[in-house]
Amino acid sequence: MTKYVYTFNEVNKSFKNIVGGKGANLGEMVNMGLPVPNGFIVSTEACIKYYRDNNKISEEVETEIYNKLKELENWLVKQ
């Protein structure tokens, strides 16, 4: 199964082709310990899939996005 959504702490500069330069740099900043708000990145592969699927977000990508949103909500509640 292809993974389409990554949290910042799951990526680094080696993920540039997967999450783009900004996403990879956010991961690098988190891994360096800089104060970056929690978040997630939808991969470039999800974008390609969107276009291949006639500009429709697949259920698989949508589910991953909602799961990451839930993780963020749970993290915020604990703060």
Phi and psi in degrees as GROMACS dihedral restraints (atoms count N, CA, C in turn):
[ dihedral_restraints ]
;  ai    aj    ak    al  type     phi  dphi    fc
    3     4     5     6     1   -75.9    20    10
    4     5     6     7     1   137.6    20    10
    6     7     8     9     1   -94.0    20    10
    7     8     9    10     1   132.8    20    10
    9    10    11    12     1  -113.8    20    10
   10    11    12    13     1   -17.1    20    10
   12    13    14    15     1  -131.6    20    10
   13    14    15    16     1   132.0    20    10
   15    16    17    18     1  -129.3    20    10
   16    17    18    19     1   140.2    20    10
   18    19    20    21     1   -77.7    20    10
   19    20    21    22     1   159.4    20    10
   21    22    23    24     1   -57.6    20    10
   22    23    24    25     1   -38.0    20    10
   24    25    26    27     1   -75.7    20    10
   25    26    27    28     1    -3.4    20    10
   27    28    29    30     1   -91.4    20    10
   28    29    30    31     1    -9.6    20    10
   30    31    32    33     1  -122.4    20    10
   31    32    33    34     1   163.5    20    10
   33    34    35    36     1  -151.8    20    10
   34    35    36    37     1  -169.2    20    10
   36    37    38    39     1   -61.4    20    10
   37    38    39    40     1   -23.0    20    10
   39    40    41    42     1   -71.0    20    10
   40    41    42    43     1   -10.3    20    10
   42    43    44    45     1   -95.4    20    10
   43    44    45    46     1     9.9    20    10
   45    46    47    48     1   -53.2    20    10
   46    47    48    49     1   -41.1    20    10
   48    49    50    51     1   -72.5    20    10
   49    50    51    52     1   -17.9    20    10
   51    52    53    54     1   -93.0    20    10
   52    53    54    55     1   -42.5    20    10
   54    55    56    57     1  -116.9    20    10
   55    56    57    58     1     3.2    20    10
   57    58    59    60     1    81.9    20    10
   58    59    60    61     1   168.3    20    10
   60    61    62    63     1   -64.7    20    10
   61    62    63    64     1   -44.1    20    10
   63    64    65    66     1   -64.8    20    10
   64    65    66    67     1   -42.8    20    10
   66    67    68    69     1   -63.1    20    10
   67    68    69    70     1   -44.4    20    10
   69    70    71    72     1   -63.2    20    10
   70    71    72    73     1   -40.2    20    10
   72    73    74    75     1   -68.0    20    10
   73    74    75    76     1   -35.0    20    10
   75    76    77    78     1   -61.3    20    10
   76    77    78    79     1   -42.6    20    10
   78    79    80    81     1   -61.3    20    10
   79    80    81    82     1   -42.1    20    10
   81    82    83    84     1   -61.2    20    10
   82    83    84    85     1   -43.3    20    10
   84    85    86    87     1   -64.4    20    10
   85    86    87    88     1   -41.8    20    10
   87    88    89    90     1   -62.3    20    10
   88    89    90    91     1   -46.1    20    10
   90    91    92    93     1   -65.5    20    10
   91    92    93    94     1   -22.9    20    10
   93    94    95    96     1   -82.4    20    10
   94    95    96    97     1    -9.3    20    10
   96    97    98    99     1    90.5    20    10
   97    98    99   100     1    11.2    20    10
   99   100   101   102     1   -72.4    20    10
  100   101   102   103     1   151.6    20    10
  102   103   104   105     1   -76.9    20    10
  103   104   105   106     1    84.1    20    10
  105   106   107   108     1  -105.9    20    10
  106   107   108   109     1   128.1    20    10
  108   109   110   111     1   -58.4    20    10
  109   110   111   112     1   147.7    20    10
  111   112   113   114     1   -61.2    20    10
  112   113   114   115     1   146.8    20    10
  114   115   116   117     1  -172.6    20    10
  115   116   117   118     1  -174.4    20    10
  117   118   119   120     1  -144.9    20    10
  118   119   120   121     1   165.2    20    10
  120   121   122   123     1  -125.0    20    10
  121   122   123   124     1   132.0    20    10
  123   124   125   126     1   -89.2    20    10
  124   125   126   127     1   126.2    20    10
  126   127   128   129     1   -68.7    20    10
  127   128   129   130     1   161.6    20    10
  129   130   131   132     1   -64.3    20    10
  130   131   132   133     1   -29.8    20    10
  132   133   134   135     1   -63.9    20    10
  133   134   135   136     1   -35.5    20    10
  135   136   137   138     1   -64.9    20    10
  136   137   138   139     1   -37.7    20    10
  138   139   140   141     1   -65.3    20    10
  139   140   141   142     1   -45.3    20    10
  141   142   143   144     1   -60.4    20    10
  142   143   144   145     1   -42.5    20    10
  144   145   146   147     1   -62.6    20    10
  145   146   147   148     1   -40.5    20    10
  147   148   149   150     1   -55.9    20    10
  148   149   150   151     1   -47.8    20    10
  150   151   152   153     1   -68.9    20    10
  151   152   153   154     1   -37.2    20    10
  153   154   155   156     1   -65.7    20    10
  154   155   156   157     1   -29.8    20    10
  156   157   158   159     1   -93.0    20    10
  157   158   159   160     1    30.4    20    10
  159   160   161   162     1    58.1    20    10
  160   161   162   163     1    48.4    20    10
  162   163   164   165     1    60.0    20    10
  163   164   165   166     1    40.8    20    10
  165   166   167   168     1  -127.2    20    10
  166   167   168   169     1   132.0    20    10
  168   169   170   171     1   -76.7    20    10
  169   170   171   172     1   124.8    20    10
  171   172   173   174     1   -70.6    20    10
  172   173   174   175     1   156.5    20    10
  174   175   176   177     1   -60.3    20    10
  175   176   177   178     1   -36.6    20    10
  177   178   179   180     1   -61.8    20    10
  178   179   180   181     1   -46.8    20    10
  180   181   182   183     1   -67.5    20    10
  181   182   183   184     1   -43.6    20    10
  183   184   185   186     1   -58.9    20    10
  184   185   186   187     1   -43.0    20    10
  186   187   188   189     1   -62.2    20    10
  187   188   189   190     1   -43.4    20    10
  189   190   191   192     1   -62.8    20    10
  190   191   192   193     1   -40.9    20    10
  192   193   194   195     1   -62.5    20    10
  193   194   195   196     1   -47.8    20    10
  195   196   197   198     1   -64.4    20    10
  196   197   198   199     1   -34.7    20    10
  198   199   200   201     1   -64.2    20    10
  199   200   201   202     1   -42.1    20    10
  201   202   203   204     1   -67.7    20    10
  202   203   204   205     1   -37.1    20    10
  204   205   206   207     1   -61.2    20    10
  205   206   207   208     1   -41.4    20    10
  207   208   209   210     1   -63.3    20    10
  208   209   210   211     1   -41.9    20    10
  210   211   212   213     1   -58.6    20    10
  211   212   213   214     1   -43.4    20    10
  213   214   215   216     1   -64.3    20    10
  214   215   216   217     1   -43.3    20    10
  216   217   218   219     1   -59.8    20    10
  217   218   219   220     1   -45.3    20    10
  219   220   221   222     1   -62.2    20    10
  220   221   222   223     1   -39.3    20    10
  222   223   224   225     1   -64.2    20    10
  223   224   225   226     1   -42.7    20    10
  225   226   227   228     1   -64.4    20    10
  226   227   228   229     1   -37.8    20    10
  228   229   230   231     1   -63.8    20    10
  229   230   231   232     1   -34.2    20    10
  231   232   233   234     1   -76.0    20    10
  232   233   234   235     1   -14.8    20    10
